[in-house]
């Protein structure tokens, strides 16, 4: 049996997960409610969507979702999850990645594309965003979630990894294979690849810093933490402190 006092129990993990995804999910729901204008189901592509953490929730709103992921195991889990949630008819899994996106998705066919935690690991972020732009219809929306570099510098410094922190200041790939972005870099990259930035959200400003014991032991703390994350998500001064940055961008 897990010990709730240590923050390792299922309810603790659920609270942490909710606080980490609430900002992105709230923003995504607003986008889905607005497109397409006809009121019919939106066509959504989830690149690297894995086992369907977002895809199944999107399908539960009545939209058609295609998850593109390189892992056959993840896609199998996606199928089971969609079936258990009663949305198997709305969720399709295809093996592939951003490199094969043009072969899997007709140009201009998607209303919304989710690209969460993927841009960090591609060789050419600009080419990847250009491929996504081709998949979207004009006016379609990209939901982009990436790791943010300033917070990674702070995290490494707080852990005593000062050399790594110094390297990350100016090198987005200094930490290894995963790339880190700043909000300014994202804005410029999106503009160069045919997107207009509509909104930027600070994601996981506090949730990764607050000890689990505080959230678990203090009544109402989990809900208050979630509300705090939502409150600072749209304040630009908190973007440099966020573990991740979420961007909504429209295709020109």
C-alpha positions in Angstrom: 0.0 0.0 0.0 1.3 3.4 -0.9 2.0 6.0 1.8 -0.1 9.2 1.1 2.2 11.2 3.4 5.1 10.8 1.0 3.2 12.0 -2.0 3.6 8.7 -3.8 0.0 7.4 -3.6 -2.4 7.3 -6.6 -4.4 10.3 -5.3 -1.2 12.3 -5.0 -0.1 11.5 -8.5 -3.5 12.3 -9.8 -3.5 15.7 -8.1 0.0 16.5 -9.5 -1.0 15.4 -13.0 -4.2 17.6 -12.8 -2.2 20.6 -11.8 0.3 20.0 -14.6 -2.2 19.6 -17.4 -5.1 21.9 -16.3 -3.8 25.1 -18.0 -3.2 23.3 -21.4 -6.6 21.5 -21.2 -8.5 24.7 -20.4 -7.0 26.5 -23.3 -7.5 23.6 -25.7 -11.2 23.3 -24.8 -11.7 26.9 -25.8 -10.0 26.3 -29.1 -12.1 23.2 -29.8 -15.3 25.0 -28.9 -14.5 27.7 -31.5 -13.6 25.5 -34.5 -14.9 24.7 -37.0 -17.5 27.4 -37.4 -20.0 24.9 -38.7 -20.3 23.4 -35.2 -19.5 19.9 -36.5 -16.8 17.7 -35.1 -13.3 19.1 -35.5 -10.5 17.1 -37.2 -7.7 16.9 -34.6 -4.2 15.5 -35.1 -2.2 14.6 -32.0 1.5 14.2 -32.8 3.3 12.1 -30.3 0.1 11.6 -28.5 1.2 8.2 -27.1 -1.5 6.4 -25.0 -4.0 9.2 -25.5 -3.9 11.4 -22.4 -5.2 14.3 -24.4 -6.7 12.5 -27.4 -9.3 10.5 -25.5 -10.4 13.6 -23.7 -10.7 15.5 -27.0 -12.7 12.6 -28.5 -15.0 12.6 -25.4 -16.0 16.2 -26.5 -17.2 14.7 -29.8 -14.2 15.5 -32.1 -12.3 13.1 -34.4 -8.7 12.5 -33.3 -5.8 10.9 -35.1 -2.9 10.1 -32.9 0.5 9.8 -34.7 3.1 8.1 -32.6 6.2 6.0 -33.4 5.5 3.4 -30.6 3.2 0.5 -31.5 2.9 -0.3 -27.8 1.7 3.2 -27.1 -0.8 3.0 -29.9 -2.1 -0.3 -28.6 -2.6 1.2 -25.2 -4.4 4.1 -26.9 -6.8 1.8 -28.6 -7.7 0.1 -25.3 -8.1 3.4 -23.6 -10.4 4.8 -26.3 -12.4 1.6 -26.2 -12.8 1.8 -22.4 -13.9 5.4 -22.7 -16.5 4.6 -25.4 -14.8 6.8 -28.1 -13.1 4.1 -30.2 -15.0 5.2 -33.2 -13.6 8.7 -32.9 -9.9 7.9 -32.2 -7.5 6.5 -34.8 -3.9 5.6 -34.2 -1.2 5.7 -36.9 2.5 4.8 -36.5 4.7 7.6 -37.5 6.2 10.9 -36.5 6.7 14.5 -37.7 9.0 13.3 -40.5 6.2 11.1 -41.9 3.4 13.6 -41.2 2.9 14.6 -44.9 2.4 10.9 -45.8 -0.2 10.3 -43.1 -2.3 13.5 -43.1 -3.7 15.2 -46.3 -2.5 18.8 -46.7 -4.9 21.4 -45.2 -7.1 18.8 -43.6 -6.7 19.4 -39.9 -8.6 22.0 -37.8 -6.3 21.5 -34.8 -2.9 19.9 -34.3 -1.5 19.0 -30.9 2.3 18.9 -30.7 3.1 18.4 -27.0 6.6 17.5 -25.9 7.8 16.7 -29.4 9.5 19.7 -30.8 12.3 19.3 -28.3 13.5 16.1 -29.8 13.3 16.8 -33.6 16.5 17.6 -35.5 15.0 20.6 -37.3 12.2 22.4 -35.3 11.6 24.8 -38.2 11.0 22.0 -40.7 8.7 20.3 -38.2 6.6 23.4 -37.7 6.4 23.9 -41.5 5.1 20.3 -41.9 2.4 21.0 -39.2 1.5 24.2 -41.0 0.9 22.2 -44.2 -1.3 19.8 -42.4 -3.5 22.5 -41.0 -6.3 24.3 -42.9 -5.9 28.1 -43.2 -6.9 29.5 -39.9 -6.3 26.1 -38.2 -4.8 26.1 -34.7 -1.6 24.6 -33.4 -1.4 23.7 -29.7 2.4 23.6 -29.0 3.8 22.6 -25.6 7.6 22.7 -25.1 10.2 22.7 -22.3 11.3 26.2 -21.3 15.0 26.9 -20.9 15.1 29.5 -18.1 13.4 27.2 -15.7 15.7 24.4 -16.6 18.7 26.6 -15.7 17.2 27.4 -12.3 16.3 23.7 -11.6 19.9 22.6 -12.4 21.4 25.3 -10.3 19.1 24.4 -7.3 20.3 20.8 -7.6 23.9 21.9 -7.5 24.6 21.2 -11.2 26.1 24.6 -11.8 28.2 23.8 -14.8 25.1 22.3 -16.6 23.1 25.4 -15.6 25.7 27.7 -17.0 25.8 25.8 -20.3 22.0 25.9 -20.7 22.0 29.7 -20.4 22.9 30.1 -24.1 22.8 26.6 -25.6 19.2 25.1 -26.0 20.6 21.6 -26.4 23.3 21.7 -23.6 21.4 19.2 -21.5 21.5 16.5 -24.0 19.2 15.3 -26.8 16.2 17.4 -25.5 16.1 21.0 -26.7 14.9 23.8 -24.5 13.2 27.0 -25.8 12.5 30.5 -24.5 9.2 32.2 -25.2 11.0 34.7 -27.5 12.6 31.9 -29.5 9.2 30.2 -29.9 7.5 33.4 -31.1 10.2 34.0 -33.7 10.2 30.4 -34.9 6.4 30.3 -35.3 6.4 33.5 -37.2 9.1 32.2 -39.6 7.1 29.0 -40.3 3.7 30.6 -41.2 2.0 30.9 -37.8 0.5 33.8 -35.8 0.9 33.4 -32.1 -2.5 33.8 -30.4 -1.6 33.1 -26.8 1.2 31.9 -24.6 0.7 30.2 -21.3 3.1 29.5 -18.5 2.8 25.9 -17.5 4.0 24.2 -14.3 5.3 27.4 -12.6 5.0 26.1 -9.0 3.8 22.5 -9.2 7.3 21.1 -9.8 8.8 23.1 -6.9 6.3 22.6 -4.2 7.0 19.5 -2.0 4.4 16.8 -2.4 4.1 16.5 1.4 2.7 20.1 1.5 0.1 19.4 -1.1 -1.0 16.1 0.5 -1.1 17.1 4.1 -2.7 20.5 3.9 -6.5 20.4 3.3 -7.4 22.2 0.2 -3.8 22.7 -0.9 -4.1 20.7 -4.1 -7.0 22.8 -5.3 -5.4 26.0 -4.3 -2.2 25.1 -6.1 -4.2 24.3 -9.3 -5.9 27.7 -9.0 -2.6 29.4 -8.6 -1.2 27.7 -11.6 -4.2 28.9 -13.7 -3.9 32.4 -12.3 -0.3 33.0 -13.3 -0.5 31.1 -16.6 -1.5 34.2 -18.7 0.9 36.6 -17.0 4.0 37.1 -19.2 6.3 37.8 -16.2 5.9 34.2 -15.1 6.9 32.7 -18.5 10.6 32.5 -17.6 9.7 30.6 -14.4 7.6 28.0 -16.1 8.8 24.4 -16.7 6.9 24.5 -20.0 5.4 27.0 -22.3 2.2 26.4 -24.1 1.4 28.3 -27.3 -1.7 28.6 -29.4 -0.8 29.7 -32.9 -3.0 30.1 -36.0 -1.9 29.1 -39.4 -1.8 32.0 -41.8 
